[in-house]
Every structure is written in C-alpha cells, then in structure tokens.
C-alpha cells in the first residue's frame, strides 16, 4: 500500500471545512497531521475531525512548519497572509496548495512564483471552477479547435443579493477588495484559461459602493453592517489582450438584476462559441444553419471531464497529489494565477485613478 502524503493545514475556517479537508479525506491518499489557526479552538476542532490520532494543532504557523515533517501544506487564510505563509511553507520544503486569489497584490504573487521556482517545490492555487465538468468540457472543445480563434469573452461573477457576512470578507485590509477579488477572480481565471491567453495589454475598470449602506435588503446570508461593508459591492472592467482579444469582466455581490450567475464565462471564437447556461451550450453554424449543442454531462463522460468518476472537489485534490507523487501536470499553474492577480490589481488602480492602466 502506497505511503500517504503528510499534510499540514494552515487556516481552519470555512474554506478548509467546506472544501479542502473533506475532499482531501475523500482521496484516501493523504493524511492531515498538523493544523493551525489563530483561533485555537478551530485548529483543535479540525485536528479532532480530520486529523490522524496524533495530529497536532497550533496558533503559530511557523511552529507547525518547524515541528512537523510534511509533504504538502494548505494555505487557507485570508488573502493578506497568502503570500508570506506560502513562501515560508515552500522554503520549509513543502509543496503548497494556496487558496484563491493567489495574493492581495501582484508584487506578492510574483514573489510566490519566484519562491516556487527557487525551491523546486510545486505551488498551485485553489481555482476549483476549472475542475467542474462544464469547464472541462468547454476547455477540451476549445483545445480541439471547434471554436477557432477566441477573440471575445465575458467573465461573469454576479449575485443579486449574496454578500458574505461572515469572516473577513468585508474587510479591505485583510482581503484587498470585495466581489472583484472574491468571486470575480474565479470568472477571470476561468476565462483566461479557456482562451489560453495570459498577456494583457490594458485594463479600464470601475468599482462601485452603491448598495453598501442598505443592510436590510433580502441578502441570502442575512443583513450586513453598513459600517463594516467598506469594500466595493460591484466592479466591472474592459480588458484588452496583446493579441487584440477583448474580455469584459462583471462582478457583484449585490446588483439589481434577476438573471444572476457567477463563476461562468461566455466565449466567442471565429468558428463557434460557448457559454455555461444550463450546463454547457456550444453554438455555431453548419451548412448555413445556426445550431446550439447541449451535451449531457450527467451520464457517460470520460476521465478528463470528471476526474475519472470523482466529484470536482476530489478531482482538484487528486490533481495536486498526483503532481507530487507521479509528476503529472498541474491544472492551475502559479504563473497563470499571478496574471489573474495582476489584472485584478490593475482594475482597482484604474478605478481609483479613472485612467487606463497599461501593462
């Protein structure tokens, strides 16, 4: 029986409990031996629920890194601390899975990429949307050439009323922004990945704080405190790539529109297009007739659509584990995630200055 990888968890909040720890358990290929959180009770609880019988828990991540021989470390903390914890974990000899977005600033993201190269350790970012069956189907459709040259896309991250009212989501110092850096980052990452285009030329962006003051408005997660809601509620951008391609990014936690959808992308190419409404829709023309193709993703399928019969969360974890143990490719490369952070930062800068930001 193959030896299980030893994992350390830094940050035992919502994303750890709802995504990484249960999905890592499902793989059966790793064991969690050390846990850290600034709230000791959270680390202790995670160790009891997901850890080995002798799992340790900490409030100081540096002690976790120093006192445990690990193979992999998960950085699941607020955005502000992603960079320095990840770099410390890499330099301690561990492969790292860091939650999205990669970092609060582009400078920090670039430092993470450099640390991965310097240490020779793998680094990947938690853009789980790439692992969904619809995403995988569209990606392989594009790679086969069905859509031709992709020259226009929309990155969608829109909610009617779903402002996260827990944790530090509304804290600009900890997170670096609101819906743009929280859910807009998923939509942008997915779109760039579809296009296989990581060379932005310029960005023009706007951010808004229009609904922050109205805390009682049917929010899915309950009323927010207007005094604490200091980040934007919406952000929009026009992104031009070096090859002339155009991306429109739209993100909001609270927008007065009925048809809200997030972590989706609309792709338009010279031979056809694709979107993620009602699963997947591929459009084009044949013999002078327009068509819409809707593949069924609930039956049959092949391994690269669903991770070989596993759910997308387990697929994401197995991709990281197999990259470590077998040398197979990562699906989310740090260099790609770094470009996402660079574009997000440029959007905020453009909104602040009212000017076009060129790369």
RALIN-V545330 format. One record per backbone hydrogen bond with DSSP energy under -1.0 kcal/mol. CO is the residue of the C=O (numbers start at 0). NH is the residue of the N-H. E is the energy in kcal/mol with one decimal. If there is no record, write none. Layout:
[[CO;NH;E] [CO;NH;E]]
//
This chain:
[[4;30;-3.0] [5;70;-2.9] [5;71;-2.0] [6;32;-2.3] [6;33;-1.1] [7;73;-2.7] [8;35;-2.2] [9;75;-3.3] [12;16;-2.3] [13;17;-2.8] [14;18;-1.1] [14;19;-1.7] [15;20;-2.5] [18;22;-1.8] [19;23;-2.7] [20;24;-1.9] [21;25;-1.6] [22;26;-1.0] [28;4;-2.1] [30;6;-2.8] [31;51;-1.8] [32;55;-2.2] [33;8;-2.9] [34;57;-2.4] [35;10;-3.5] [38;41;-1.1] [38;42;-1.4] [39;43;-2.6] [40;44;-2.3] [41;45;-2.4] [42;46;-2.3] [43;47;-1.9] [44;48;-2.3] [45;49;-2.9] [46;50;-1.2] [51;54;-2.3] [55;34;-2.0] [57;36;-2.0] [59;63;-1.5] [60;64;-2.2] [61;65;-2.0] [62;66;-2.6] [70;94;-2.3] [71;7;-2.1] [72;96;-2.3] [73;9;-2.8] [74;98;-2.5] [77;80;-1.6] [78;81;-1.3] [80;84;-1.7] [81;85;-2.2] [82;86;-2.6] [83;87;-2.0] [84;88;-2.4] [85;89;-2.6] [86;90;-2.5] [87;91;-1.1] [88;93;-1.8] [89;92;-1.8] [94;72;-2.6] [95;123;-2.2] [96;74;-2.5] [97;125;-2.4] [104;108;-1.9] [105;109;-2.6] [106;110;-1.7] [107;111;-1.6] [108;112;-2.0] [109;113;-2.2] [110;114;-2.0] [111;115;-2.1] [112;116;-2.0] [113;117;-2.6] [114;118;-2.3] [115;119;-1.5] [121;95;-2.7] [123;97;-2.6] [124;126;-2.4] [125;127;-1.6] [126;129;-1.4] [127;130;-1.8] [128;131;-1.2] [131;135;-2.5] [132;136;-2.4] [133;137;-2.4] [134;138;-2.5] [135;139;-2.2] [136;140;-2.0] [137;141;-2.4] [138;142;-2.6] [139;143;-1.6] [140;145;-1.8] [141;144;-1.5] [146;270;-2.4] [146;271;-1.3] [148;269;-1.1] [150;245;-2.2] [151;267;-2.5] [152;247;-2.2] [153;265;-2.5] [154;249;-2.5] [155;263;-1.8] [156;251;-2.6] [160;219;-1.8] [165;168;-1.2] [167;170;-1.8] [169;229;-1.2] [170;174;-2.5] [171;175;-2.4] [173;79;-2.4] [177;181;-1.5] [178;182;-2.0] [178;183;-3.1] [182;186;-1.6] [183;187;-2.6] [184;188;-2.3] [185;189;-2.5] [186;190;-2.0] [187;191;-2.6] [188;192;-2.2] [189;193;-2.4] [190;194;-2.3] [191;195;-1.3] [191;196;-1.6] [198;241;-3.1] [200;358;-2.4] [201;239;-2.5] [202;356;-2.8] [203;237;-2.8] [205;235;-2.8] [207;232;-2.7] [207;233;-1.6] [210;213;-1.3] [218;221;-1.7] [224;227;-1.7] [224;228;-1.3] [227;229;-1.8] [232;252;-2.1] [232;253;-1.0] [233;207;-2.8] [234;250;-2.4] [235;205;-2.7] [236;248;-2.3] [237;203;-2.1] [238;246;-2.7] [239;200;-3.3] [239;201;-2.0] [240;243;-2.1] [244;240;-2.9] [245;152;-1.8] [246;238;-3.2] [247;154;-3.0] [248;236;-2.3] [249;156;-1.9] [250;234;-2.9] [251;158;-1.4] [252;161;-2.8] [254;256;-2.2] [257;259;-1.7] [260;157;-3.2] [263;155;-2.6] [265;153;-2.2] [266;273;-2.4] [267;150;-1.8] [267;151;-1.5] [271;268;-2.5] [272;282;-2.6] [273;266;-3.3] [274;280;-2.2] [280;274;-1.9] [281;292;-3.6] [282;272;-2.5] [283;290;-2.5] [285;288;-2.2] [288;285;-3.1] [290;283;-1.7] [292;281;-2.8] [301;304;-2.0] [301;305;-1.1] [302;306;-2.0] [302;307;-1.0] [310;314;-2.5] [311;315;-2.1] [312;316;-1.5] [313;317;-3.0] [314;318;-2.1] [315;319;-1.5] [316;320;-2.6] [317;321;-3.1] [318;322;-1.5] [319;323;-1.6] [320;324;-2.8] [321;325;-2.6] [321;327;-1.2] [332;336;-2.0] [333;337;-2.2] [334;338;-1.2] [335;339;-1.5] [336;340;-1.9] [337;341;-2.3] [338;342;-2.3] [339;343;-2.5] [340;344;-2.5] [341;345;-1.8] [342;346;-2.1] [343;347;-2.1] [344;348;-2.3] [345;349;-2.8] [346;350;-2.4] [347;351;-2.0] [348;352;-2.3] [349;353;-2.5] [356;202;-2.4]]
//
